[in-house]
Amino acid sequence: PFQSLPTTTHPDTLRRSSSHPTQAAIPQQPILRSEPASLPAASSGKVEILDPSKLEKLRCAVRRQFDFYFGDANYAKDNFLRGQADDDGWTSFRLVSKFNRVRELTTDLDLIRSCLDTSEIVELSDCGDWIRRRM
């Protein structure tokens, strides 16, 4: 049976204890948001304050990693990544964001999206959920 949740718990901070719909939801730590220079550390889940130069280096590293994945040299031989794309070349942004090398850099999807704005190799869909090589 369903257990009622405390009224102070926001639905966005919940996760199901299992995939079964009758399982009670358990609280999950909310993602902490602060100034743009604050990023969740990929390995610890803690918030790390980065100075502007480190933030810019991180932004460049994230963009370079996605540019590598979808660049001419890698994409042509990456059967897995090409196999995930639909007929128009769109691949799940969340899937690629979970690749190990990306997760080592950051798990902040909003930060990753902002890093890709300047990429000449990849483009994001208008909704931000899909990524592909630029046409």
C-alpha positions in Angstrom: 0.0 0.0 0.0 1.0 3.6 -0.5 2.5 5.5 2.4 1.7 9.1 2.5 4.7 11.4 2.2 5.5 14.3 4.5 3.9 17.4 3.1 7.2 19.3 3.3 8.9 17.0 0.7 8.9 18.4 -2.8 8.1 15.8 -5.5 11.3 16.7 -7.4 13.4 15.5 -4.4 11.9 11.9 -4.5 12.9 8.8 -6.1 11.2 5.5 -6.1 12.7 2.7 -4.0 11.9 0.3 -6.9 10.3 0.5 -10.3 7.1 -1.0 -8.9 4.4 1.8 -8.7 3.2 0.7 -5.3 6.5 1.1 -3.6 6.9 4.1 -1.2 9.0 7.0 -2.4 12.1 7.8 -0.4 13.6 11.2 0.0 16.6 12.0 -2.1 19.1 14.8 -1.5 18.2 17.8 -3.7 20.8 19.1 -6.1 22.3 22.2 -4.5 22.3 25.3 -6.7 24.2 28.4 -6.1 26.3 30.9 -8.1 27.3 29.8 -11.6 30.8 29.1 -10.4 29.5 26.3 -8.1 29.5 22.8 -9.5 28.6 19.4 -8.1 31.8 17.4 -7.9 31.4 14.3 -10.1 32.8 11.8 -7.6 31.6 13.1 -4.2 28.3 14.8 -4.8 29.6 17.8 -2.8 29.5 21.3 -4.2 32.9 22.7 -5.2 33.4 26.4 -5.7 35.6 27.0 -8.8 37.4 30.2 -9.6 36.7 31.6 -13.1 39.8 30.2 -14.7 39.1 26.6 -13.5 35.5 26.9 -14.5 36.6 27.9 -18.0 39.0 25.0 -18.2 36.2 22.6 -17.2 33.9 24.1 -19.7 36.5 23.6 -22.5 37.2 20.0 -21.3 33.6 19.1 -21.5 33.1 20.6 -24.9 36.3 18.9 -26.2 35.0 15.5 -24.9 31.7 15.8 -26.7 33.5 17.1 -29.8 35.7 14.1 -29.7 32.8 11.7 -29.4 31.0 13.2 -32.4 34.1 14.2 -34.4 35.1 12.7 -37.7 37.9 10.5 -36.3 35.8 8.8 -33.5 32.2 8.9 -34.7 32.9 6.9 -37.9 34.3 4.0 -35.9 32.1 4.2 -32.8 29.5 1.6 -33.6 27.8 2.0 -30.2 27.3 5.7 -30.5 26.1 5.6 -34.1 23.8 2.7 -33.1 22.1 5.0 -30.6 21.2 7.7 -33.1 17.9 7.9 -34.8 17.5 8.4 -38.6 18.2 12.1 -38.3 21.3 11.5 -36.2 19.9 12.5 -32.8 21.2 10.7 -29.8 20.1 10.9 -26.2 21.9 13.7 -24.4 21.5 12.0 -21.1 23.0 8.8 -22.4 26.2 10.6 -23.7 26.4 12.6 -20.5 26.6 9.4 -18.5 29.8 8.2 -20.4 32.6 7.7 -17.9 34.9 10.5 -19.2 32.1 13.0 -19.0 31.0 11.9 -15.5 34.6 12.3 -14.4 34.4 16.0 -15.4 30.9 16.8 -14.2 27.4 15.4 -13.7 25.7 18.8 -14.0 23.5 18.5 -17.1 22.8 22.2 -17.3 26.6 23.0 -17.2 27.2 20.4 -20.0 24.4 22.0 -22.1 25.9 25.4 -21.7 29.4 24.1 -22.6 28.1 22.8 -25.9 26.6 26.1 -27.0 30.0 27.1 -28.5 30.7 23.7 -30.1 31.2 23.6 -33.9 30.9 19.8 -33.9 27.7 19.1 -32.0 24.3 20.7 -31.7 21.6 20.2 -29.1 17.9 19.9 -29.9 15.7 22.8 -28.9 14.4 20.9 -25.9 18.0 20.0 -24.8 17.3 16.3 -24.6 19.0 15.2 -27.9 22.5 15.8 -29.4 23.9 15.2 -32.8 26.7 16.1 -35.2 26.1 19.5 -36.8 24.7 19.2 -40.3 
